[in-house]
Amino acid sequence: MEGSSLAALELTLFLGLVGWLVYTQYRSRNRDDRNDDDKQG
């Protein structure tokens, strides 16, 4: 299948993006622990 490599690339990019978002959210939360309105999403 030719779409296999493309799917793998998309999966890698998706995982990388999710990991980066989780990392930034964790840093932001750890930095501003009380300056958050407890909103998720």
LUMZA-972534 format. One record per residue (C-alpha): y, z, x; residue number from 0. Coordinates in nm, 3 decimals, always signed. Example, Ala and Ser with C-alpha at 12.3 -4.5 7.8 and 13.67 -1.06 7.14 Angstrom:
2
-0.450 | +0.780 | +1.230 | 0
-0.106 | +0.714 | +1.367 | 1
//
This chain:
41
+0.000 | +0.000 | +0.000 | 0
+0.344 | -0.090 | +0.129 | 1
+0.519 | +0.181 | -0.073 | 2
+0.327 | +0.453 | +0.107 | 3
+0.567 | +0.474 | +0.401 | 4
+0.865 | +0.468 | +0.167 | 5
+0.720 | +0.752 | -0.041 | 6
+0.657 | +0.951 | +0.276 | 7
+1.016 | +0.892 | +0.387 | 8
+1.153 | +0.999 | +0.049 | 9
+0.934 | +1.310 | +0.054 | 10
+1.054 | +1.398 | +0.404 | 11
+1.418 | +1.353 | +0.306 | 12
+1.367 | +1.551 | -0.015 | 13
+1.199 | +1.840 | +0.165 | 14
+1.470 | +1.835 | +0.431 | 15
+1.745 | +1.844 | +0.169 | 16
+1.578 | +2.127 | -0.024 | 17
+1.524 | +2.325 | +0.294 | 18
+1.889 | +2.277 | +0.392 | 19
+2.011 | +2.384 | +0.048 | 20
+1.791 | +2.695 | +0.054 | 21
+1.917 | +2.776 | +0.404 | 22
+2.284 | +2.739 | +0.308 | 23
+2.233 | +2.936 | -0.014 | 24
+2.066 | +3.215 | +0.180 | 25
+2.347 | +3.224 | +0.436 | 26
+2.613 | +3.220 | +0.163 | 27
+2.436 | +3.496 | -0.028 | 28
+2.389 | +3.705 | +0.283 | 29
+2.757 | +3.661 | +0.367 | 30
+2.905 | +3.717 | +0.020 | 31
+2.667 | +3.964 | -0.137 | 32
+2.906 | +4.110 | -0.394 | 33
+3.143 | +3.817 | -0.438 | 34
+2.896 | +3.631 | -0.661 | 35
+2.883 | +3.619 | -1.040 | 36
+2.502 | +3.622 | -1.038 | 37
+2.490 | +3.255 | -1.134 | 38
+2.182 | +3.056 | -1.041 | 39
+2.190 | +2.678 | -1.032 | 40
//
